[in-house]
Amino acid sequence: MTSDECATDGGTDGLNEVEAMDKEYVFGTWSYQKEVSPTEMVDSEGVYFTDARGERRLDFSGQLMCANLGYSADRVADAMAEQARRGPYFAPSMTTENRARLGKHLADITPGELSKTFFSTSGTEAVEAAIKIARLYTGKHKIVSRYRSYHGATYGSISVTGDPRRLMAEPGIPGTIKAPDPYAYGSTLDPMESLEYIGEMLMLEGDTVAAVLVEPVVGSNGILVPPKEYLPRLKEIAHDHGALLIADEVMAGFGRTGEWFGCDVFDVAPDIMTMAKGLTGAYAPLGATVVTGEIAAHFEENMFCHGHTYAGHPVAVAAGRAAVETYIEDDLIDHARSVGDYLGDRLDELAEDHPSVGETRGVGLFRGVELTKRSDRREPFGHRKDKISTGKTVVDEVSGEAWDDGVYLANMINTLIIAPPLVISEDEIDEAVAVLDDALRHSDRAMEA
Ligand SMILES: Cc1ncc(COP(=O)(O)O)c(C=O)c1O
């Protein structure tokens, strides 16, 4: 699959007028343009969306793992409309009640001493701000991140990204160093050994590293959940070498893991946290970089040399505030935890029935199904290079079969990514699992003898 981390309807024939116009005039992201085949969407409700042909699909991946509130969060839509009418835009030097209250909400729901926020409009901007803040605060410039990671498309963020999309942006910004990952199923390194190796890297760099940047649970690079003690120890290692810990919660945050943030699964509080996606439940583009009081205090006497025209855009922060209040009032974090356990059980059943399922893993409503063509050797169908090459892999074909049968299922490289809206019910999980069960027959047939 070459377009985003997502499934498409699998062909370029039969486009309607809107789709053909879109294909002609608008770039498809992360794609060979000849393969782009946009499907016109016209409606949505609950965990379903409907295309212009009247086909309704269950969203089993929350679009790009961001539609955490599903499609019927009227409170968020109303808050945006009200703010757009009262004042669609004010410069960042002015404020609105929504911006102030959202800042306070984030201080309340984030772990540890995280307390002050810079607002931007996307995950990649949240990461850019984190890199800049870490550099300004520590006076050092190197950033250690991991190979199996995605942190965004702009130059700083793609430079610290490990996944193959970085290769086309190289050489990128200076001072980025990649470390191994906690990937028990597919790496030769044991997760905890890979962690101690990061300590060695920091030592060998002579304590010149500003920050270690990780996704607490790796998202688009395969839903990799580290051992419980990994993140607390990583924070210790970073601090021992004078580096900050930055947690990129853009995908893992806002209930995805059954906790507010991925860090909460491991009881660790980072020095800087980045977020976007679920921050508004995908109702508006909004990114946030939250720092500890100590880091914030540094910028009292040192310039916070960063900003955007749309930093804290009034309509986006109205969406953010209403989204956070919806998570709280509708008890969505607890709901995600309980239906997440159910989802995990249902996927484990699939693994028993399908020899091409190498491993299921994840936490809460953040799950991965990794496929294999030779389970005795854990040999994958798809490889990292497929992410930037043309054509379809077996995992794309499984997503395509599910799409044809009414379920949207994102994938990346060799893993199906299951991250439905947090409002999903057990019945809806059953409906999607039944479709996935059928689709996996395709990968079973494609296995090597
Ligand atoms: C962990 C992580 N960080 C950053 C980003 C970049 O976010 P955006 O696409 O909003 O720029 C993503 C996007 O998938 C992500 O998963």
The ligand as a Gaussian input file, in Angstrom:
#p B3LYP/6-31G(d) Opt

LIG

0 1
 C        3.077000       9.453000      16.320000
 C        2.826000      10.487000      15.251000
 N        3.456000      11.673000      15.313000
 C        3.252000      12.634000      14.394000
 C        2.403000      12.429000      13.339000
 C        2.177000      13.512000      12.324000
 O        0.901000      14.036000      12.481000
 P        0.237000      14.903000      11.302000
 O       -0.027000      13.969000      10.178000
 O       -0.997000      15.470000      11.940000
 O        1.208000      15.955000      10.944000
 C        1.717000      11.210000      13.222000
 C        0.819000      10.939000      12.096000
 O        0.375000       9.867000      11.843000
 C        1.946000      10.212000      14.205000
 O        1.330000       9.023000      14.152000

